[in-house]
């Protein structure tokens, strides 16, 4: 039986999705989600087992199935739907009300979208008054990063979080909220959108998505976009076009807890690259012609953005348009925040004494660049000149402009083997793409802010 399972694992893809464990009676006993299906499933059958019920009774598992998804968010939704429908034995027995959450939509005139812990939901759901207040309930979602999930859903579906506006009557105008100014609110705060239109444009698409109908939703939005374009409502058609693109390119690995980013996936193995690469800095350049050039730096710790470490740069020395030169300037200025006169050959985590600036920025374990070989080579040159031995990865558009091409420039750090580094990049490509996209968003937002000021 073990050989049969091992053969099955070899056929499982290294993609997001859910995995299903069955016993000898063909009963579904456990369902789980993963950023890498292959790594996650394999982790149950090698290494040290933990105290989770499914690992204690893994010998019962005789059959494995899986379902791929386009994103982690869709895996979370699909997992919840399976748990709710089949009540797998070890999902229920291993249930932790503190980590299980629900997404609820209220029956308000402008419905609110909220997350609720399983314990709190059980208490409120038993109340007749509360039941009448909920229009839709989705979940349970085990191990969900609720804050990141709500931010993502708000961005994808233009969910209003204007609490004051909900208490206002339709047509009553108010000061535009921050998200309205950023183009992420449809005008609930200003009274520009009716309750009926808000439910049609925001709540219904969200409900379809949470029910697992992303493909159907995209088809509906595409039809609606064509209709709006035919009516020459180009602003609404543009909004729908952007929403479709966002749904097709969801990068959402931050929705899961840290454990899901570990290459070892709980196997008990000590993979050196994983331990050596936990802090990633991402860089991107944004420019409008030869003027208005800026750079953005974002920081991710263990797969999660650390916005307190984000930094903005106005390009000062580069004439004309040259992303390569701009990137070099940004890296040179960034490295000035590591030391003043000590330029020993240092890498992240090095024990050599370094004279720190008062404004000290810790070195990352990896530099991620939005660009191809020219950008990566220039960054490596800057790092070498400064005596810094840290790996660099670039992400460029492939030949068909849809696939991402990864360019690896490994450091001479002896602790990191080339083969393990390349494997780590492959297995963590989703989080690296998320870092790249966040750096791109951050740089563009800064440039637009400067343009408004001018």
C-alpha positions as CSV (number, residue, x, y, z in Angstrom):
1,X,0.0,0.0,0.0
2,X,2.9,2.4,0.8
3,X,4.4,1.8,-2.6
4,X,1.1,2.6,-4.2
5,X,0.8,5.8,-2.3
6,X,4.4,6.8,-3.1
7,X,3.7,6.3,-6.8
8,X,0.6,8.4,-6.4
9,X,2.5,11.2,-4.8
10,X,5.0,11.3,-7.7
11,X,2.0,12.2,-10.0
12,X,0.8,15.1,-7.8
13,X,1.7,18.5,-9.2
14,X,3.6,21.2,-7.4
15,X,0.6,23.6,-7.5
16,X,-2.0,25.1,-5.1
17,X,-5.1,23.1,-4.4
18,X,-6.7,20.6,-2.0
19,X,-5.8,17.0,-1.2
20,X,-8.3,14.3,-0.1
21,X,-7.5,11.3,2.0
22,X,-9.7,8.2,1.9
23,X,-9.9,5.1,4.1
24,X,-10.4,1.4,3.0
25,X,-14.2,2.0,2.9
26,X,-13.7,4.8,0.4
27,X,-14.8,7.4,3.0
28,X,-13.3,10.9,2.9
29,X,-11.5,11.2,6.3
30,X,-9.5,14.3,5.7
31,X,-9.2,17.3,3.4
32,X,-6.5,19.9,3.4
33,X,-5.2,22.8,1.4
34,X,-1.7,23.6,0.2
35,X,0.4,26.0,-1.8
36,X,2.3,22.9,-3.1
37,X,0.2,19.8,-3.3
38,X,3.2,17.5,-3.9
39,X,5.2,18.8,-0.9
40,X,2.2,18.9,1.5
41,X,1.0,15.3,0.7
42,X,4.5,13.9,0.8
43,X,5.1,15.4,4.3
44,X,2.5,13.1,5.8
45,X,4.4,10.0,4.8
46,X,8.0,10.9,5.7
47,X,9.8,12.3,8.7
48,X,8.5,12.8,12.3
49,X,4.8,12.8,12.8
50,X,3.1,15.5,14.9
51,X,0.2,15.4,17.3
52,X,-2.5,16.2,14.7
53,X,-5.2,13.5,14.5
54,X,-4.7,12.9,10.8
55,X,-1.0,12.2,11.3
56,X,-1.7,9.9,14.2
57,X,-4.0,7.8,12.1
58,X,-2.3,8.2,8.7
59,X,-2.1,4.4,8.4
60,X,-5.8,4.4,7.7
61,X,-5.3,6.3,4.5
62,X,-5.3,4.0,1.5
63,X,-6.4,6.5,-1.2
64,X,-5.4,10.0,-2.2
65,X,-7.1,12.4,-4.6
66,X,-6.4,16.1,-5.3
67,X,-7.9,19.1,-7.0
68,X,-5.8,21.9,-8.4
69,X,-6.8,25.5,-8.0
70,X,-5.5,28.7,-9.6
71,X,-4.7,30.3,-6.3
72,X,-4.5,29.7,-2.5
73,X,-7.7,31.7,-2.0
74,X,-9.6,29.2,-4.2
75,X,-8.0,26.3,-2.3
76,X,-9.2,27.8,0.9
77,X,-12.8,28.1,-0.4
78,X,-12.8,24.6,-1.9
79,X,-11.5,23.1,1.3
80,X,-14.2,24.8,3.3
81,X,-16.9,23.6,0.9
82,X,-15.7,20.0,1.2
83,X,-15.5,20.2,5.0
84,X,-19.1,21.6,5.2
85,X,-20.5,19.0,2.8
86,X,-18.7,15.8,3.9
87,X,-17.6,16.5,7.5
88,X,-14.4,14.4,7.2
89,X,-13.6,12.6,10.4
90,X,-10.2,14.0,11.2
91,X,-11.0,17.6,10.1
92,X,-13.8,17.5,12.7
93,X,-11.8,15.8,15.4
94,X,-8.9,18.1,15.0
95,X,-11.0,21.2,15.0
96,X,-9.8,24.2,16.8
97,X,-12.4,26.9,17.2
98,X,-9.7,29.5,17.6
99,X,-8.3,28.9,14.2
100,X,-11.6,28.0,12.3
101,X,-13.3,31.1,10.8
102,X,-16.5,32.0,8.9
103,X,-17.1,34.7,6.4
104,X,-20.6,36.2,6.9
105,X,-22.6,38.7,4.8
106,X,-25.2,40.7,6.6
107,X,-28.7,41.7,5.4
108,X,-28.1,45.4,5.8
109,X,-29.1,47.9,3.1
110,X,-25.5,48.0,2.2
111,X,-24.4,44.5,3.4
112,X,-21.2,44.3,5.3
113,X,-18.7,41.4,4.9
114,X,-17.2,40.1,8.2
115,X,-15.1,37.3,9.5
116,X,-16.0,35.4,12.7
117,X,-14.4,32.7,14.8
118,X,-16.2,29.4,14.9
119,X,-16.9,29.7,18.7
120,X,-18.3,33.2,18.3
121,X,-20.3,32.2,15.2
122,X,-21.8,29.2,17.1
123,X,-23.0,31.5,19.9
124,X,-24.5,34.1,17.6
125,X,-25.9,31.6,15.1
126,X,-28.0,30.0,17.9
127,X,-29.6,33.3,18.3
128,X,-32.8,33.8,16.2
129,X,-32.1,37.5,16.0
130,X,-28.6,37.0,14.7
131,X,-29.7,34.3,12.2
132,X,-32.1,36.8,10.7
133,X,-29.2,39.3,10.4
134,X,-27.1,37.0,8.2
135,X,-27.8,36.8,4.5
136,X,-25.0,34.4,3.6
137,X,-22.5,32.3,5.7
138,X,-19.4,30.7,4.2
139,X,-17.0,28.4,5.9
140,X,-15.5,27.0,8.1
141,X,-12.1,28.0,7.0
142,X,-9.3,26.3,9.0
143,X,-6.1,28.2,9.6
144,X,-7.2,31.3,7.7
145,X,-5.3,34.6,7.9
146,X,-8.5,36.6,8.2
147,X,-6.9,40.1,8.0
148,X,-5.1,39.3,4.7
149,X,-8.2,37.6,3.3
150,X,-10.5,40.5,3.9
151,X,-7.9,42.9,2.4
152,X,-7.7,40.7,-0.7
153,X,-11.5,40.3,-1.0
154,X,-12.0,44.1,-0.5
155,X,-9.5,44.8,-3.4
156,X,-11.0,42.2,-5.7
157,X,-14.7,43.0,-5.1
158,X,-14.7,46.7,-4.1
159,X,-16.3,45.9,-0.7
160,X,-17.2,49.1,1.2
161,X,-15.8,49.4,4.7
162,X,-17.3,52.9,5.2
163,X,-19.1,52.3,8.5
164,X,-20.6,55.8,8.6
165,X,-22.0,55.4,5.1
166,X,-23.9,52.3,6.0
167,X,-26.0,54.3,8.5
168,X,-26.8,57.0,5.9
169,X,-29.9,56.9,3.7
170,X,-29.5,56.4,0.0
171,X,-28.5,59.6,-1.8
172,X,-27.1,61.3,1.3
173,X,-23.6,62.5,0.5
174,X,-20.6,62.3,2.7
175,X,-16.9,63.0,2.5
176,X,-15.2,60.5,0.1
177,X,-13.3,57.8,2.0
178,X,-9.6,56.9,1.5
179,X,-10.5,53.8,-0.6
180,X,-12.8,55.9,-2.9
181,X,-9.9,58.2,-3.6
182,X,-7.8,55.1,-4.4
183,X,-10.5,53.7,-6.8
184,X,-11.3,50.8,-4.5
185,X,-14.7,51.9,-3.3
186,X,-17.7,52.5,-5.6
187,X,-19.0,55.4,-3.7
188,X,-21.1,54.1,-0.8
189,X,-19.6,56.9,1.3
190,X,-20.6,59.6,-1.2
191,X,-24.0,58.3,-1.9
192,X,-23.1,57.7,-5.6
193,X,-24.2,54.0,-5.7
194,X,-27.6,52.7,-4.7
195,X,-28.1,49.7,-2.4
196,X,-29.5,47.8,-5.4
197,X,-26.4,48.5,-7.6
198,X,-24.1,47.8,-4.7
199,X,-25.6,44.3,-4.2
200,X,-25.4,43.7,-8.0
201,X,-21.9,44.9,-8.5
202,X,-20.2,43.9,-5.2
203,X,-22.2,41.3,-3.2
204,X,-23.5,39.0,-5.9
205,X,-20.0,38.6,-7.6
206,X,-18.5,38.0,-4.1
207,X,-21.1,35.3,-3.2
208,X,-20.5,33.5,-6.6
209,X,-16.8,33.5,-5.9
210,X,-17.1,32.2,-2.4
211,X,-19.3,29.4,-3.6
212,X,-16.3,28.3,-5.8
213,X,-17.6,29.7,-9.1
214,X,-14.7,31.8,-10.3
215,X,-14.9,30.7,-13.9
216,X,-18.6,31.4,-14.0
217,X,-18.1,34.7,-12.4
218,X,-15.4,35.8,-14.9
219,X,-17.8,34.8,-17.8
220,X,-20.5,36.9,-16.2
221,X,-18.1,39.9,-15.8
222,X,-16.9,39.6,-19.4
223,X,-20.5,39.7,-20.7
224,X,-21.2,42.7,-18.5
225,X,-18.0,44.4,-19.6
226,X,-19.0,44.0,-23.3
227,X,-22.4,45.4,-22.6
228,X,-21.1,48.4,-20.7
229,X,-18.6,49.1,-23.5
230,X,-21.4,48.9,-26.1
231,X,-23.4,51.5,-24.1
232,X,-20.2,53.6,-24.1
233,X,-19.9,53.4,-20.3
234,X,-16.2,53.1,-20.7
235,X,-15.3,53.8,-17.0
236,X,-17.4,50.9,-15.8
237,X,-16.2,48.7,-18.6
238,X,-12.6,49.5,-17.5
239,X,-13.3,48.7,-13.9
240,X,-14.8,45.3,-14.9
241,X,-11.8,44.7,-17.2
242,X,-9.4,45.3,-14.3
243,X,-11.5,43.2,-12.0
244,X,-11.3,40.3,-14.4
245,X,-7.5,40.6,-14.7
246,X,-7.2,40.7,-10.9
247,X,-9.3,37.5,-10.6
248,X,-7.2,35.8,-13.2
249,X,-4.0,36.7,-11.4
250,X,-4.6,36.2,-7.7
251,X,-1.3,36.1,-5.8
252,X,-2.4,35.3,-2.3
253,X,0.0,33.1,-0.5
254,X,0.0,35.5,2.5
255,X,-3.5,34.2,3.3
256,X,-2.0,31.0,4.9
257,X,-0.1,30.7,8.0
258,X,3.7,30.5,8.0
259,X,3.8,26.7,8.0
260,X,2.4,26.6,4.5
261,X,5.5,28.4,3.1
262,X,8.0,25.9,4.5
263,X,9.6,23.8,1.9
264,X,9.8,21.0,4.5
265,X,6.0,21.2,5.0
266,X,6.2,19.8,8.5
267,X,8.4,16.8,7.7
268,X,10.9,17.5,10.5
269,X,13.7,17.8,8.0
270,X,16.2,20.7,8.4
271,X,16.5,22.2,4.9
272,X,19.3,24.7,5.0
273,X,18.0,27.0,2.3
274,X,14.6,27.4,4.0
275,X,16.4,28.4,7.2
276,X,18.8,30.8,5.4
277,X,16.2,32.5,3.3
278,X,13.4,33.9,5.5
279,X,13.7,37.7,4.7
280,X,13.2,38.8,1.1
281,X,13.5,42.4,-0.2
282,X,11.7,43.2,-3.5
283,X,12.6,46.1,-5.8
284,X,10.9,47.8,-8.7
285,X,11.4,51.1,-10.6
286,X,8.5,53.2,-11.9
287,X,8.9,56.1,-14.3
288,X,6.9,58.3,-16.5
289,X,9.2,59.3,-19.3
290,X,12.6,60.8,-18.3
291,X,11.2,62.5,-15.3
292,X,9.4,61.3,-12.2
293,X,11.6,58.2,-11.7
294,X,11.1,56.5,-8.4
295,X,12.0,53.2,-6.8
296,X,10.2,51.0,-4.3
297,X,11.5,48.5,-1.8
298,X,9.2,46.0,0.0
299,X,10.1,43.5,2.7
300,X,8.6,40.0,3.3
301,X,9.4,38.1,6.5
302,X,8.5,34.4,6.4
303,X,6.1,34.9,3.5
304,X,4.3,37.9,5.0
305,X,4.8,41.6,4.1
306,X,6.4,43.8,6.8
307,X,5.1,47.2,5.7
308,X,7.0,49.0,8.5
309,X,10.2,48.2,6.5
310,X,9.0,49.4,3.1
311,X,11.1,52.3,1.7
312,X,10.6,54.8,-1.1
313,X,13.4,56.3,-3.3
314,X,13.3,59.4,-5.6
315,X,15.9,58.8,-8.3
316,X,18.5,61.6,-8.1
317,X,21.5,60.8,-10.4
318,X,20.1,59.0,-13.5
319,X,19.6,61.0,-16.7
320,X,17.0,59.7,-19.2
321,X,15.3,56.3,-19.0
322,X,17.3,53.5,-17.7
323,X,15.7,51.1,-15.2
324,X,19.1,49.3,-14.8
325,X,20.9,52.5,-13.7
326,X,17.9,53.5,-11.5
327,X,18.0,50.1,-9.8
328,X,21.7,50.4,-9.2
329,X,21.2,53.8,-7.5
330,X,18.5,52.5,-5.3
331,X,20.6,49.5,-4.2
332,X,23.6,51.7,-3.5
333,X,21.5,54.0,-1.3
334,X,19.9,51.1,0.4
335,X,23.2,49.6,1.4
336,X,24.3,52.8,3.0
337,X,21.9,51.9,5.8
338,X,23.9,48.8,6.7
339,X,27.3,50.2,7.7
340,X,29.4,53.4,7.4
341,X,33.0,52.4,7.0
342,X,33.2,48.6,7.5
343,X,32.9,46.9,4.2
344,X,33.8,43.3,5.2
345,X,32.5,40.5,3.1
346,X,29.2,40.1,4.9
347,X,25.9,38.4,4.2
348,X,22.6,38.2,6.1
349,X,23.2,36.7,9.5
350,X,26.9,37.2,9.3
351,X,28.7,37.3,12.7
352,X,31.4,39.7,11.7
353,X,31.4,43.1,13.5
354,X,29.7,45.8,11.5
355,X,29.5,49.5,12.5
356,X,25.8,50.2,12.1
357,X,24.1,53.4,11.1
358,X,21.6,54.8,13.5
359,X,19.0,54.3,10.7
360,X,19.9,50.6,10.4
361,X,18.1,48.4,7.9
362,X,18.8,44.6,8.4
363,X,20.1,42.9,5.3
364,X,17.8,40.4,3.6
365,X,18.6,36.8,2.8
366,X,17.5,37.4,-0.8
367,X,17.2,40.4,-3.2
368,X,14.2,40.0,-5.6
369,X,14.2,42.2,-8.7
370,X,11.4,43.0,-11.1
371,X,13.5,42.6,-14.3
372,X,15.6,40.3,-16.4
373,X,19.3,39.5,-16.8
374,X,20.5,43.1,-17.3
375,X,18.9,44.2,-14.0
376,X,20.1,41.1,-12.1
377,X,23.6,41.4,-13.4
378,X,23.8,45.1,-12.4
379,X,22.5,44.4,-8.9
380,X,25.1,41.6,-8.5
381,X,27.8,44.1,-9.6
382,X,26.6,46.6,-7.0
383,X,26.6,44.0,-4.3
384,X,30.0,42.7,-5.2
385,X,31.4,46.2,-5.1
386,X,30.0,46.6,-1.6
387,X,31.3,43.2,-0.5
388,X,27.8,41.7,0.0
389,X,27.2,38.0,-0.7
390,X,23.5,37.6,-1.0
391,X,21.5,35.7,-3.7
392,X,19.6,37.7,-6.3
393,X,16.5,36.6,-8.2
394,X,14.9,38.4,-11.1
395,X,11.4,37.8,-12.5
396,X,10.9,38.8,-16.1
397,X,8.1,38.3,-18.5
398,X,8.6,35.2,-20.7
399,X,8.5,35.1,-24.5
400,X,4.7,34.9,-24.6
401,X,4.4,37.8,-22.0
402,X,2.2,35.6,-19.8
403,X,4.7,33.3,-18.2
404,X,7.2,34.5,-15.6
405,X,10.9,33.8,-16.3
406,X,13.1,33.4,-13.2
407,X,16.7,34.6,-13.4
408,X,18.9,33.3,-10.6
409,X,22.2,34.8,-9.6
410,X,23.4,32.8,-6.6
411,X,25.8,34.3,-4.1
412,X,29.1,32.8,-3.2
413,X,27.6,32.0,0.2
414,X,29.1,28.6,1.0
415,X,26.1,27.5,3.1
416,X,23.8,27.6,0.1
417,X,24.1,24.9,-2.5
418,X,23.1,25.9,-6.1
419,X,20.8,22.9,-6.5
420,X,19.0,23.5,-3.2
421,X,18.7,27.2,-4.0
422,X,17.2,26.5,-7.5
423,X,14.8,24.0,-5.9
424,X,13.8,26.5,-3.2
425,X,13.0,29.1,-5.9
426,X,10.8,26.7,-7.8
427,X,8.9,25.6,-4.7
428,X,8.4,29.2,-3.5
429,X,7.7,30.8,-6.8
430,X,4.2,31.9,-5.7
431,X,5.5,34.0,-2.8
432,X,8.3,35.4,-5.0
433,X,5.8,36.5,-7.6
434,X,3.7,38.1,-4.8
435,X,6.8,40.0,-3.6
436,X,7.4,41.2,-7.2
437,X,3.8,42.3,-7.6
438,X,3.8,44.1,-4.3
439,X,7.0,46.0,-5.2
440,X,5.4,46.9,-8.5
441,X,2.3,48.2,-6.8
442,X,4.2,50.1,-4.1
443,X,6.5,51.9,-6.7
444,X,3.6,52.9,-8.9
445,X,1.5,54.1,-6.0
446,X,4.5,56.4,-4.9
447,X,4.9,57.7,-8.4
448,X,1.2,58.5,-8.7
449,X,1.3,60.3,-5.4
450,X,4.1,62.5,-6.5
451,X,2.3,63.3,-9.7
452,X,-0.8,64.5,-7.8
453,X,1.4,66.7,-5.6
454,X,2.9,68.3,-8.6
